[in-house]
Amino acid sequence: MKKYLLKIPVIIAFIIVFILAREEVSEKFDFEANKNLIDLVKEKIPAASSIEKANYPTKWSKILDKDGSQIGNFILSSPFCDEIRGYGGNIPVAIIADTDENILGLGLLNNRETPAWISGLQNVKFFDSWNGKNIEELKDHKVDVISGATITTRSVIKMIDKRISIFTGQTEYISGVNKNEISFLDHNVSIVLYLILILSITAIFVNKLNKYKFIIQILSIIFFGIISGNFISMYFLESLSIHGLSIFTTYITLFLLAVSVLIPLVFNKHLYCRYICPFGNTQALLGKLPIKKIKLNGKIIKLLRTIRLLIFISIIIIVSTTLKINLSEVEPFTIFLFSSATMTVMIGSGVIFIVSLFVKKPWCLYLCPTGQFFDLLKDGVKIKK
């Protein structure tokens, strides 16, 4: 009972953070907050000088040259499709077209999606998938999701489909209605993700299944990491605090978060860090290689754990205030989307993986702020006597 009482301050603290970080949903497109829109237009139409600052549900807005002549068109996804969320929230875009209404490209407006993932998708030309099509052709145009960024790519595809449907009058847009669309099976590996979670939960309570932990870890690396890019991080938790439950577009993400939080909170056991986290599992498997390990003394372990706690507290303060930091770069999880991992992430991950050969899970135990989050849920606020 004492351990559960020690968790009460943790729960209260997180509730306060969620309240402070919450953002209001706007029903109108803010041209002032998206001043980069004209720059995005110029990337597709270099002669563009200005744009019509109007956002029509069912007709094009104008792109003008320096003489005021129309040289292109654009339509905006926001606020018409803001309920469709990516990993970090909604991903508003401008659909830019020429005067014949043929698509020239998409321009990404202000968003909180992982920059490395966006960069990777740009590298593989995902955002050019609609180029050359007109509105009528887009109705039947199918675009494939990209492995490792399925949440982001699926959301963009759904958003474009819905925006075109509103534009053509097939779907009525009702201002003020913000229904979150959640799917049970969002892609062809969803069943595998559910299975991995169920096996992991079972293994926590049935000790005999721990002999299969190696298999579960391999599956988690492949399916949660490389294929789906579906994992929990401080960046994800920050997005959740800002957007609330509307961030969820799939039940697998909701299920993942629910069991990852409730199991340490209620049963004092780790699920996510022990079985699911792709980065942690990679370190754990590297640590099994027959290489002589370095044994850290108690003082060094205490210092390193204090550093992890300070990192976590700093992030909580940043999320709760007006300070801004790109949390997607605080943790190295984008390494699993190889086309988009930055050089810093690749080098940092490489160093951590090498150290994992000699020290048990160095990132998880001594640096990871997400691991600290789950430790607090499991152990509460420890009081030293």
The 8 nearest C-alpha neighbors of each residue, nearest first, counted from 0:
[[1, 3, 2, 4, 5, 6, 265, 7],
 [2, 0, 4, 3, 5, 6, 379, 378],
 [3, 1, 5, 4, 0, 379, 378, 6],
 [2, 4, 6, 0, 5, 1, 7, 379],
 [3, 5, 1, 6, 2, 7, 0, 379],
 [6, 4, 379, 2, 380, 3, 7, 1],
 [7, 5, 379, 9, 3, 4, 8, 380],
 [6, 8, 10, 9, 4, 5, 11, 3],
 [9, 7, 11, 10, 6, 12, 5, 380],
 [10, 8, 12, 6, 7, 11, 13, 379],
 [9, 11, 7, 13, 12, 8, 14, 6],
 [10, 12, 8, 14, 9, 13, 7, 15],
 [13, 11, 9, 15, 10, 14, 8, 16],
 [14, 12, 16, 10, 15, 11, 17, 9],
 [13, 15, 11, 17, 16, 12, 10, 18],
 [14, 16, 18, 12, 13, 17, 19, 11],
 [17, 15, 13, 19, 18, 14, 319, 20],
 [18, 16, 240, 14, 20, 15, 19, 21],
 [17, 19, 15, 16, 21, 20, 14, 240],
 [20, 18, 16, 319, 17, 21, 15, 320],
 [19, 21, 241, 17, 319, 18, 240, 16],
 [22, 20, 241, 18, 19, 240, 17, 242],
 [23, 21, 241, 242, 20, 24, 19, 240],
 [22, 24, 25, 21, 242, 241, 26, 20],
 [25, 23, 22, 26, 242, 81, 78, 27],
 [24, 26, 27, 23, 78, 28, 29, 175],
 [25, 27, 78, 175, 24, 28, 174, 79],
 [28, 26, 25, 78, 29, 77, 54, 79],
 [27, 29, 78, 30, 77, 26, 54, 25],
 [30, 28, 32, 31, 27, 33, 25, 34],
 [31, 29, 33, 32, 28, 34, 52, 36],
 [32, 30, 33, 29, 34, 28, 35, 36],
 [31, 33, 29, 30, 34, 109, 35, 28],
 [34, 32, 30, 35, 31, 36, 29, 109],
 [33, 35, 36, 31, 32, 30, 37, 38],
 [34, 36, 38, 33, 37, 39, 108, 109],
 [37, 35, 39, 34, 38, 33, 40, 108],
 [36, 38, 40, 39, 35, 41, 34, 49],
 [39, 37, 41, 35, 40, 36, 42, 34],
 [38, 40, 36, 42, 106, 37, 41, 35],
 [39, 41, 37, 38, 42, 43, 44, 36],
 [42, 40, 45, 44, 38, 43, 39, 47],
 [43, 41, 39, 40, 44, 45, 38, 106],
 [42, 44, 41, 40, 45, 103, 104, 39],
 [43, 45, 41, 46, 47, 42, 40, 71],
 [46, 44, 41, 47, 42, 43, 40, 48],
 [47, 45, 44, 64, 48, 41, 65, 70],
 [48, 46, 64, 45, 41, 63, 44, 49],
 [49, 47, 64, 65, 63, 46, 50, 62],
 [50, 48, 63, 47, 62, 64, 37, 51],
 [51, 49, 62, 63, 61, 52, 37, 48],
 [50, 52, 61, 53, 60, 62, 49, 63],
 [53, 51, 50, 54, 30, 60, 61, 49],
 [52, 54, 51, 60, 55, 61, 50, 28],
 [53, 55, 60, 56, 75, 52, 74, 28],
 [54, 56, 58, 57, 53, 59, 60, 74],
 [55, 57, 166, 58, 54, 165, 172, 79],
 [58, 56, 166, 55, 167, 165, 168, 59],
 [59, 57, 55, 56, 166, 60, 74, 167],
 [58, 60, 74, 73, 72, 61, 55, 57],
 [59, 61, 73, 72, 51, 74, 53, 54],
 [62, 60, 72, 51, 50, 71, 69, 63],
 [61, 63, 50, 71, 72, 69, 70, 49],
 [64, 62, 69, 67, 68, 49, 70, 47],
 [65, 63, 47, 48, 67, 66, 68, 46],
 [64, 66, 48, 67, 63, 47, 49, 68],
 [67, 65, 64, 68, 63, 48, 69, 49],
 [68, 66, 63, 64, 65, 69, 49, 48],
 [69, 67, 63, 64, 66, 70, 65, 62],
 [68, 70, 63, 62, 71, 61, 67, 64],
 [71, 69, 63, 62, 98, 68, 64, 97],
 [72, 70, 97, 98, 62, 96, 69, 61],
 [73, 71, 61, 96, 62, 60, 59, 97],
 [74, 72, 95, 60, 94, 59, 96, 93],
 [73, 75, 94, 59, 93, 60, 76, 95],
 [76, 74, 93, 77, 92, 94, 54, 73],
 [75, 77, 91, 92, 80, 79, 162, 78],
 [78, 76, 79, 75, 91, 80, 81, 28],
 [77, 79, 81, 80, 26, 28, 27, 76],
 [78, 80, 77, 76, 81, 172, 162, 56],
 [81, 79, 82, 78, 76, 77, 83, 158],
 [82, 80, 78, 83, 89, 77, 79, 84],
 [81, 83, 179, 80, 177, 84, 178, 89],
 [84, 82, 81, 80, 89, 154, 158, 179],
 [85, 83, 89, 88, 246, 82, 154, 248],
 [84, 86, 151, 88, 154, 87, 89, 150],
 [85, 87, 88, 150, 151, 112, 84, 235],
 [86, 88, 112, 111, 238, 85, 235, 113],
 [89, 87, 84, 85, 246, 86, 111, 238],
 [88, 90, 84, 81, 85, 83, 91, 110],
 [89, 91, 110, 92, 88, 85, 84, 155],
 [92, 90, 108, 77, 76, 89, 107, 110],
 [93, 91, 107, 108, 106, 76, 75, 105],
 [92, 94, 75, 106, 105, 74, 95, 73],
 [95, 93, 105, 74, 73, 104, 75, 92],
 [94, 96, 73, 104, 103, 102, 72, 93],
 [97, 95, 102, 103, 72, 101, 100, 71],
 [96, 98, 71, 100, 99, 101, 72, 103],
 [99, 97, 71, 100, 70, 72, 96, 101],
 [98, 100, 97, 101, 96, 71, 133, 72],
 [101, 99, 96, 97, 98, 133, 102, 72],
 [100, 102, 133, 96, 132, 99, 131, 97],
 [103, 101, 96, 130, 131, 132, 104, 95],
 [104, 102, 96, 130, 95, 131, 43, 101],
 [105, 103, 130, 95, 102, 127, 94, 106],
 [104, 106, 94, 93, 95, 126, 92, 107],
 [105, 107, 93, 39, 92, 108, 94, 104],
 [108, 106, 92, 91, 105, 93, 109, 90],
 [107, 109, 92, 91, 110, 106, 33, 36],
 [110, 108, 33, 107, 91, 111, 90, 32],
 [109, 111, 90, 112, 108, 89, 91, 88],
 [112, 110, 87, 88, 113, 109, 90, 89],
 [111, 113, 87, 110, 114, 86, 88, 85],
 [112, 114, 116, 115, 327, 117, 111, 87],
 [115, 113, 117, 116, 112, 118, 327, 111],
 [114, 116, 339, 118, 117, 113, 340, 119],
 [117, 115, 119, 339, 113, 118, 114, 120],
 [118, 116, 114, 120, 119, 115, 121, 113],
 [119, 117, 115, 121, 116, 120, 339, 114],
 [339, 118, 120, 122, 338, 116, 121, 117],
 [121, 119, 117, 123, 125, 122, 118, 116],
 [120, 122, 124, 118, 119, 123, 125, 117],
 [123, 121, 119, 120, 124, 118, 338, 125],
 [122, 124, 120, 121, 125, 119, 338, 126],
 [125, 123, 121, 127, 122, 126, 120, 128],
 [124, 126, 120, 127, 128, 123, 121, 122],
 [127, 125, 128, 124, 105, 121, 104, 120],
 [126, 128, 124, 130, 125, 129, 104, 105],
 [129, 127, 126, 125, 130, 142, 124, 104],
 [128, 130, 127, 132, 131, 102, 104, 126],
 [131, 129, 102, 103, 127, 104, 132, 128],
 [130, 132, 102, 101, 103, 129, 133, 104],
 [133, 131, 102, 101, 130, 136, 129, 137],
 [132, 134, 101, 136, 135, 100, 102, 137],
 [135, 133, 137, 136, 132, 138, 163, 100],
 [134, 136, 137, 133, 138, 139, 132, 167],
 [135, 137, 133, 138, 134, 132, 139, 140],
 [136, 138, 140, 134, 139, 135, 132, 133],
 [139, 137, 136, 135, 140, 134, 160, 163],
 [138, 140, 137, 136, 141, 135, 160, 134],
 [141, 139, 137, 138, 136, 142, 129, 132],
 [142, 140, 139, 143, 137, 156, 138, 128],
 [143, 141, 144, 140, 128, 156, 129, 125],
 [142, 144, 145, 141, 152, 153, 156, 125],
 [145, 143, 152, 149, 153, 146, 142, 148],
 [144, 146, 149, 148, 152, 147, 143, 120],
 [147, 145, 226, 148, 149, 227, 144, 225],
 [146, 148, 228, 226, 227, 336, 225, 149],
 [149, 147, 151, 146, 228, 150, 145, 152],
 [148, 150, 152, 227, 151, 145, 153, 144],
 [149, 151, 153, 148, 85, 152, 86, 154],
 [152, 150, 85, 154, 148, 149, 153, 86],
 [151, 153, 155, 149, 144, 154, 150, 148],
 [152, 154, 156, 150, 155, 151, 149, 144],
 [155, 153, 157, 151, 152, 156, 85, 158],
 [154, 156, 158, 152, 157, 153, 159, 151],
 [155, 157, 153, 159, 158, 154, 152, 160],
 [158, 156, 160, 154, 155, 159, 161, 153],
 [157, 159, 155, 161, 156, 160, 80, 154],
 [158, 160, 162, 156, 161, 157, 163, 155],
 [161, 159, 157, 163, 158, 162, 164, 156],
 [160, 162, 164, 158, 163, 159, 157, 165],
 [163, 161, 159, 165, 164, 160, 76, 158],
 [162, 164, 166, 160, 165, 161, 159, 167],
 [163, 165, 161, 169, 167, 170, 162, 166],
 [166, 164, 170, 168, 162, 163, 167, 169],
 [167, 165, 57, 163, 164, 168, 56, 162],
 [166, 168, 164, 165, 169, 163, 57, 170],
 [169, 167, 165, 170, 166, 164, 171, 57],
 [168, 170, 164, 167, 165, 171, 166, 163],
 [171, 169, 165, 164, 168, 172, 161, 167],
 [170, 172, 165, 173, 168, 169, 164, 166],
 [173, 171, 165, 174, 170, 79, 56, 176],
 [174, 172, 176, 171, 175, 79, 177, 170],
 [175, 173, 176, 172, 26, 79, 177, 78],
 [174, 176, 177, 173, 26, 25, 172, 178],
 [177, 175, 174, 173, 178, 172, 82, 26],
 [178, 176, 82, 175, 179, 81, 174, 80],
 [179, 177, 176, 82, 180, 245, 83, 181],
 [178, 180, 82, 245, 181, 177, 83, 248],
 [179, 181, 248, 178, 182, 83, 82, 249],
 [182, 180, 248, 249, 179, 250, 247, 183],
 [181, 183, 249, 184, 185, 250, 248, 180],
 [182, 184, 250, 249, 185, 181, 251, 189],
 [183, 185, 189, 182, 186, 190, 249, 187],
 [184, 186, 182, 183, 249, 189, 187, 153],
 [187, 185, 188, 184, 189, 149, 144, 153],
 [186, 188, 189, 185, 190, 184, 191, 192],
 [189, 187, 191, 190, 186, 192, 222, 227],
 [188, 190, 192, 191, 184, 187, 186, 193],
 [191, 189, 193, 192, 188, 194, 187, 184],
 [190, 192, 194, 188, 189, 193, 195, 222],
 [193, 191, 189, 195, 194, 190, 196, 188],
 [194, 192, 196, 190, 191, 195, 197, 189],
 [193, 195, 191, 197, 192, 196, 198, 190],
 [196, 194, 198, 192, 193, 197, 199, 191],
 [197, 195, 199, 193, 194, 198, 200, 192],
 [196, 198, 194, 200, 199, 195, 201, 193],
 [199, 197, 201, 195, 196, 200, 202, 194],
 [200, 198, 196, 202, 201, 197, 195, 274],
 [201, 199, 197, 203, 202, 198, 196, 270],
 [200, 202, 198, 199, 203, 204, 205, 197],
 [203, 201, 208, 205, 199, 204, 200, 209],
 [204, 202, 200, 201, 205, 199, 206, 270],
 [203, 205, 202, 201, 206, 200, 208, 207],
 [206, 204, 202, 207, 208, 203, 201, 209],
 [205, 207, 208, 209, 204, 202, 203, 210],
 [208, 206, 209, 205, 210, 202, 211, 204],
 [209, 207, 202, 210, 206, 211, 205, 212],
 [210, 208, 212, 211, 206, 207, 202, 205],
 [209, 211, 208, 212, 207, 213, 206, 214],
 [212, 210, 209, 213, 214, 208, 215, 202],
 [213, 211, 209, 215, 214, 210, 216, 208],
 [212, 214, 216, 211, 215, 217, 210, 284],
 [215, 213, 217, 216, 212, 211, 218, 219],
 [214, 216, 212, 218, 217, 213, 219, 195],
 [217, 215, 219, 213, 214, 218, 280, 274],
 [218, 216, 214, 220, 219, 215, 213, 221],
 [217, 219, 215, 221, 216, 220, 222, 214],
 [220, 218, 216, 223, 222, 217, 221, 275],
 [221, 219, 277, 224, 217, 218, 223, 222],
 [220, 222, 225, 218, 219, 224, 223, 226],
 [221, 223, 226, 219, 224, 227, 218, 220],
 [224, 222, 219, 229, 227, 228, 220, 221],
 [225, 223, 228, 220, 277, 222, 221, 335],
 [224, 226, 335, 221, 147, 222, 228, 227],
 [225, 227, 147, 146, 222, 224, 228, 221],
 [228, 226, 147, 229, 223, 149, 146, 222],
 [229, 227, 147, 224, 148, 223, 225, 226],
 [230, 228, 223, 227, 224, 252, 231, 150],
 [231, 229, 228, 223, 232, 276, 224, 277],
 [230, 232, 235, 233, 229, 236, 256, 369],
 [233, 231, 235, 234, 369, 236, 230, 330],
 [232, 234, 236, 235, 369, 237, 326, 368],
 [233, 235, 326, 237, 232, 327, 236, 238],
 [234, 236, 232, 238, 233, 237, 231, 239],
 [237, 235, 239, 233, 238, 234, 240, 232],
 [238, 236, 234, 240, 239, 235, 233, 241],
 [239, 237, 235, 241, 87, 236, 240, 242],
 [238, 240, 236, 243, 237, 242, 241, 246],
 [239, 241, 17, 237, 238, 243, 242, 20],
 [242, 240, 21, 238, 20, 22, 239, 243],
 [243, 241, 239, 240, 246, 238, 245, 21],
 [242, 244, 239, 245, 240, 241, 246, 21],
 [245, 243, 246, 247, 239, 242, 240, 253],
 [244, 246, 247, 243, 179, 242, 82, 84],
 [247, 245, 244, 84, 88, 242, 239, 243],
 [248, 246, 245, 249, 244, 253, 181, 252],
 [247, 249, 181, 180, 84, 182, 246, 250],
 [250, 248, 182, 181, 251, 252, 247, 183],
 [249, 251, 253, 183, 252, 254, 182, 181],
 [250, 252, 254, 249, 253, 255, 193, 183],
 [253, 251, 255, 250, 254, 249, 256, 247],
 [252, 254, 250, 256, 251, 255, 257, 247],
 [255, 253, 251, 257, 252, 256, 250, 258],
 [256, 254, 252, 253, 257, 258, 251, 259],
 [255, 257, 259, 253, 254, 258, 260, 252],
 [258, 256, 254, 260, 259, 255, 261, 253],
 [257, 259, 261, 260, 255, 256, 262, 254],
 [258, 260, 256, 271, 257, 270, 261, 262],
 [261, 259, 257, 258, 262, 263, 256, 264],
 [262, 260, 264, 258, 265, 263, 259, 257],
 [261, 263, 266, 265, 264, 258, 260, 259],
 [264, 262, 267, 377, 268, 269, 266, 261],
 [263, 265, 261, 376, 377, 262, 267, 266],
 [266, 264, 262, 261, 263, 267, 377, 3],
 [265, 267, 262, 263, 268, 264, 261, 377],
 [268, 266, 263, 377, 264, 265, 262, 378],
 [269, 267, 263, 266, 262, 377, 270, 203],
 [268, 270, 263, 273, 271, 272, 262, 267],
 [271, 269, 273, 259, 272, 274, 268, 262],
 [270, 272, 275, 259, 273, 274, 276, 269],
 [273, 271, 276, 270, 274, 275, 269, 279],
 [272, 274, 270, 271, 269, 275, 276, 280],
 [273, 275, 271, 270, 216, 272, 199, 276],
 [274, 276, 271, 219, 277, 272, 273, 216],
 [275, 277, 279, 272, 278, 271, 280, 274],
 [278, 276, 220, 280, 224, 279, 219, 275],
 [279, 277, 281, 280, 276, 282, 332, 220],
 [278, 280, 282, 276, 281, 277, 363, 283],
 [279, 281, 283, 277, 282, 278, 216, 276],
 [280, 282, 278, 284, 279, 283, 277, 285],
 [283, 281, 285, 279, 360, 280, 355, 284],
 [284, 282, 280, 286, 281, 285, 360, 279],
 [283, 285, 287, 286, 281, 282, 280, 288],
 [286, 284, 282, 287, 283, 356, 288, 355],
 [285, 287, 356, 283, 284, 288, 355, 282],
 [288, 286, 284, 285, 289, 283, 356, 290],
 [287, 289, 286, 285, 290, 356, 284, 291],
 [290, 288, 287, 291, 286, 356, 292, 285],
 [291, 289, 288, 292, 356, 357, 286, 287],
 [290, 292, 357, 289, 293, 356, 288, 358],
 [291, 293, 357, 358, 290, 294, 356, 359],
 [294, 292, 357, 358, 295, 291, 359, 356],
 [293, 295, 292, 296, 358, 357, 359, 297],
 [296, 294, 293, 299, 300, 297, 358, 298],
 [295, 297, 299, 298, 300, 294, 301, 293],
 [296, 298, 300, 299, 301, 295, 302, 294],
 [299, 297, 301, 300, 296, 302, 295, 303],
 [298, 300, 302, 301, 297, 296, 303, 295],
 [301, 299, 297, 303, 302, 298, 304, 296],
 [300, 302, 298, 304, 299, 303, 297, 305],
 [303, 301, 299, 305, 300, 304, 298, 306],
 [304, 302, 306, 365, 300, 305, 301, 299],
 [305, 303, 365, 307, 301, 306, 302, 300],
 [304, 306, 308, 302, 303, 307, 301, 309],
 [305, 307, 303, 309, 304, 308, 310, 302],
 [308, 306, 366, 304, 310, 305, 309, 365],
 [307, 309, 305, 311, 306, 310, 312, 304],
 [308, 310, 312, 306, 311, 307, 313, 305],
 [311, 309, 307, 313, 308, 312, 306, 368],
 [310, 312, 368, 308, 314, 309, 313, 307],
 [313, 311, 309, 315, 314, 310, 308, 316],
 [314, 312, 316, 310, 311, 315, 309, 317],
 [313, 315, 317, 311, 316, 312, 318, 310],
 [314, 316, 312, 318, 317, 313, 319, 311],
 [315, 317, 319, 313, 314, 318, 312, 320],
 [316, 318, 314, 322, 320, 319, 315, 313],
 [319, 317, 315, 316, 320, 314, 20, 237],
 [320, 318, 316, 20, 317, 16, 19, 315],
 [321, 319, 317, 322, 318, 316, 20, 19],
 [320, 322, 323, 317, 319, 318, 20, 316],
 [321, 323, 317, 320, 324, 318, 319, 316],
 [324, 322, 321, 317, 325, 318, 320, 326],
 [325, 323, 326, 322, 317, 318, 327, 314],
 [324, 326, 327, 328, 323, 329, 234, 113],
 [327, 325, 329, 234, 328, 324, 233, 330],
 [328, 326, 234, 325, 329, 113, 330, 114],
 [327, 329, 326, 330, 325, 331, 344, 113],
 [330, 328, 326, 327, 331, 325, 234, 233],
 [329, 331, 328, 332, 327, 326, 367, 232],
 [332, 330, 344, 333, 334, 348, 328, 329],
 [331, 333, 334, 330, 335, 278, 232, 277],
 [332, 334, 335, 340, 336, 331, 115, 116],
 [335, 333, 340, 332, 336, 337, 331, 345],
 [336, 334, 225, 333, 337, 224, 332, 147],
 [337, 335, 147, 334, 333, 338, 339, 340],
 [336, 338, 339, 340, 335, 334, 333, 119],
 [337, 339, 119, 336, 340, 122, 120, 123],
 [119, 340, 338, 115, 116, 337, 118, 336],
 [341, 339, 334, 333, 337, 115, 344, 338],
 [342, 340, 344, 343, 339, 345, 115, 334],
 [341, 343, 345, 344, 346, 340, 347, 339],
 [342, 344, 346, 341, 345, 347, 340, 348],
 [345, 343, 347, 341, 342, 331, 346, 348],
 [344, 346, 342, 348, 343, 347, 349, 334],
 [345, 347, 349, 343, 348, 344, 342, 350],
 [348, 346, 344, 350, 349, 345, 343, 351],
 [349, 347, 351, 345, 350, 346, 344, 352],
 [348, 350, 346, 352, 347, 351, 345, 353],
 [349, 351, 353, 347, 348, 352, 354, 346],
 [352, 350, 348, 354, 353, 349, 355, 347],
 [351, 353, 355, 349, 354, 350, 282, 348],
 [354, 352, 350, 355, 351, 356, 349, 357],
 [353, 355, 351, 356, 352, 357, 358, 350],
 [356, 354, 352, 358, 353, 357, 282, 286],
 [355, 357, 286, 354, 353, 285, 358, 290],
 [356, 358, 292, 355, 354, 293, 291, 359],
 [359, 357, 355, 293, 354, 292, 361, 356],
 [358, 360, 361, 355, 286, 357, 283, 356],
 [359, 361, 282, 363, 355, 362, 283, 364],
 [362, 360, 364, 363, 365, 359, 358, 355],
 [363, 361, 366, 367, 365, 360, 364, 351],
 [362, 364, 367, 360, 361, 365, 370, 366],
 [365, 363, 361, 362, 360, 366, 367, 304],
 [364, 366, 304, 303, 307, 362, 361, 363],
 [367, 365, 307, 362, 363, 364, 368, 306],
 [366, 368, 363, 370, 369, 362, 307, 365],
 [369, 367, 311, 371, 370, 307, 372, 310],
 [370, 368, 372, 371, 367, 232, 233, 373],
 [369, 371, 367, 373, 368, 372, 363, 374],
 [372, 370, 368, 374, 369, 373, 375, 308],
 [371, 373, 369, 375, 370, 374, 368, 376],
 [372, 374, 376, 370, 375, 371, 377, 369],
 [375, 373, 371, 377, 376, 372, 378, 370],
 [376, 374, 379, 378, 372, 373, 377, 371],
 [375, 377, 264, 373, 374, 379, 263, 378],
 [378, 376, 263, 267, 374, 264, 375, 379],
 [379, 377, 375, 374, 376, 380, 2, 267],
 [378, 380, 6, 375, 5, 376, 377, 381],
 [381, 379, 5, 6, 382, 375, 378, 9],
 [380, 382, 379, 383, 378, 5, 2, 375],
 [383, 381, 380, 384, 5, 379, 2, 378],
 [384, 382, 381, 380, 5, 379, 378, 2],
 [383, 382, 381, 380, 5, 1, 2, 379]]
